[in-house]
Amino acid sequence: MTPEHSPVLEFPAWLYDTTAAILRKARTEGRWWAREHLKTGAFPQPRQMRQVPPGEVLVMHSGAEGFDWNRPRWRVHMFLSVFMDLDEGVPEAAHQRMRNAFESFCLSTPWGALYYTVSPPPLRSAERMANRLASLLRFWDVLQGPRYAFWSFDQKYTLDELIADIYRKTLEAWCPGGPASVREHMALAVERMARATREECEEAVLRLMPVLVEGDNDLKHHEVLSDPDFLRERLSALPPKDFDDLSSAEKYSVAVQLAAWDRELGRH
């Protein structure tokens, strides 16, 4: 694709600023979205968009901030702040339904697909994560332009490198020995994840768990937590709701469950 025909990437303008300014603007934006949703039942596009030039750095994790909070930057990880006021005026019984509708709206945009993939909120079920990853795939080309800071502002990832860092272990759990291309590996994993049974989800999680145990020096009971029979028994015993949140083999959710079992083993 020639530069003059490259797709233009735009993000909500309020995500580019100092940390303090973004916090203020996020509250305003959250309240505005809440009011609009109450009036119309839908979420409108952000009122002001700003172009993201090729090569611009998007900060995707607070760990990449350093201490330079007063310098204007693209701080995509701070999109989380909008949720503080998104429920304003909405009856509590309708909160989850509205959050689901908001996620669907965001996933129809490049900035929303990127945020919900890099910082996926619970639930992280196989069905939900497949939908998030599929949304990112739809915007893959336009999201190739920027560079991404995740662990450190000095380390600039391409989109492929960012997603490989966060998801390669998950993709490998779903599609062992899959394509070298992150994009192709993700497309294959999404296809399997979207239609997976509980048994297929369990197998993916069981492939991931020993990998995470091996790399986690904080766990005290490595031998037990590496035992396939122990893992299978514990995983099968999880109630549907608890299992659902780790059924995608998203590594953070699985690591949290392993840590819980590790603490439990320490009490016996």
N, C-alpha and C positions, 0 to 999 in steps of 0.2 A: 504494500500500500504506500503510495507516494505521500510525502509530508502534507502537500496541499489537500489531499483527500483523507488524511487521518481524522478519525472521529474526535470531536471536541469533548473534553471531559470537564464537567462542571459539578461543583460541590456546594452545599449550603454555605453562603458567605460567612455566617456567624462562626463557622468552625476554623476560620483563619483569624487569629488575634492572640493577645496575651492570655495567660491562664485565667486571670481574674475577669477579664472582659468576656471570655467565652462562657464562664460560669453565669454571669449576669444575663447574657444573651440567651443561653440555654433555658433559663427559667422563663424568660419572656416568650421564647418560641414554644416551649412546652405548654404554657397556658393558652397561647393562641391556637395551637393544634387541638387542645382539649375543647376550647369554645367552638371551634369550627366543626369538630366531630359531633358535639352535642346538637349543633344547629342542622347539620346536613347528613350526619351518619357516615361521612367520608373524611379523608385527610387530604387537604390540598398540597400542592407542591410548595416548597419553601418560598417565602416572599422575595428573597434576594439570593441569587446564585453568583458564584465567582468561578472564573475559569482556572483550571489547574494546568499550568504550562508543562510540557514534557520535561522530565528530569527534576521537577519540584519534589521536595521531600515531604511525605505525609507521616506524621508521628502516630503510630498505631498502638503504642503501649506506654503507660506512664513511666516504665523503666527506661525509656529512651529519651526522657525529658532532660536528664541532668538537673541543673539548678537554674536554667536559663528561662524562668517562667515569664519574665517581663518582655521577652522578645516575641513579636508576632510570628506565629508559625501555623501550619496546618496541624491541628491537634484532633485527629479523627477519634482517638480513644475517648475524648471528652464528650462525644455524642451521648454517652451514658448519663450525663447530667440532665438531659432533657426529660428523663423519666421521673425526676423529682416532682414535676408539676403536670405531667401528662394526665394524671387522674383527677385533676382539680375540677370539682363540680360534678364528677361522674359518680353515680351510686356505687357503693363498694361491691355489690353483687355483680356489677357490670365491668369491674376492673379487668378481669382476665380476658373477657370477650373483646374489650377495647384494645388491650395489649396485643392480642392475636391479630386484630384488624390492622393495627399500626405496623406490626411486623410485615404483614402481607403488602401493605403500601410501600414500606421501605425496600422490600425485596424487589420491587418493580423499578428500582433506581440503582445506578452503579454505586453510589455512596452508601446506600442502605445494604446492598448485597455484600459490599466489602466489610462494613462494620459487623453485620450479623454473622459473617463467616469467621472473621478474625477474633471477635469477642462475643461468642454465642452465649446468650443468657439461657438459663434453664427454661424449659426442659430441653435436654439434648438427646431426644429420642432419635432412633434411626430415621423415622419418617420426616421429622422436623429438620434434622441435619441434612438429609438428602435434598430437601427443598431449598435450604440455605446454600448448599454447595452448588446445586443446579443453577440458582440465581447468579452466583458469582461467575459460573461458566458462560452465562449469557452475555456478561459484560466484560469477558476476559480481554478482548482486543483493546477496548477503550481504557482499561485499567493497566495496560502495559506501559503507558507513558510515564507515570510518576516513579519515584523511588520511595522505598518504605523503611522507616526506622522502627525497630521492634525492641531489641535488647539494648541498643546503644544508638545515640544520634550519629555517632561516627561511622556506624556500620550501615551502609545503604543497600537494601535488598531490592532485587527485581521482584515482580509479582510472583514469578515461578519460585524464586528462592524463599520468599516469605511463606508461601503456601506449603512448600516442601518442609520448611522448618516446623511449621505448626501441625501439618496433617500427614506427612509421609508415613509415619508409623500407623496411623489409622487407615490410610489407603492400603498399606501393605497387609494389615489385618483382614481387610475385606477382599483384597485381590493379591495374594502372595505372588511375588515375582512378576508384578504388573509392568506396564510400559515404563520406559525411562522418562518419558515426557510426563511432567506433573499434571498437565492439563488432560492428557489422555488417560492417565491413571485415575484421576478424579472422576472423569466421565464414566469410566467403567465401574468404579466404586459406587457412584451415585445410582447407577442402574440397579446394582445388586441391593444396595441399602434401601432403596425406595420400596421394594417388594419383598423384603426379607421377613421370614417367620421368626418367632421368638427363638427357635432352635438355631437358625442361621445367625441371628444376632449373638447368641451365646457363643457360637463357634468363633466369630470374629473377635469378641471380647476375650475369649480364652487364648487366642493367638497373640493378643496384645499384652495381656497381663504379665507373662514372664519377662517380656522385653522391658516393661516399666519397672518391674521388681529388680532386675539386674542393674538398672541405671539409677536406682534410688538408694543412696547410702543412709538415709534417715530411717528406713524400715529396719526393725529389730529382728524380724523372723523371716529372713530370706529363704531359708530352706523350706519351711512350711508353705510360704506364699509362692513358691515355685513348683509346688506339687500339683500336677494336673488334676488328680482325684480330689484333693482338697478344694481347689478353685471351682471345679465343676459342681461339687456338692453345694458349696456356699452360693454359687451363682444361681443354681436351680432353686434354692430355697428363698431367694429374694422375692418379696411380694411384687406383683405386676407394676405398681407405681414406682417402687424403688428401682426395679430393673429397667423400666422405661427410660429413666434419665441417663443411663449409661449404655443403652442398647445400640447406640451409634458407634461405640468404641472410640468416642472422642477422648483423648488421652487425659485431660484434666479430670473429667468425671470418673473415669476408671481409676485414676491415681487416688482420688478422694475415697473411693470404696476400699481400695487396698490399704490405705492408711487406717481406715476404720477397723478393718479386720486385724490389722497389726496391733492396734491398741487393745482390741478385744482379746487377742492371744496373750498379751502382756498381763492381763488381769487374771489369767487362769494359772 
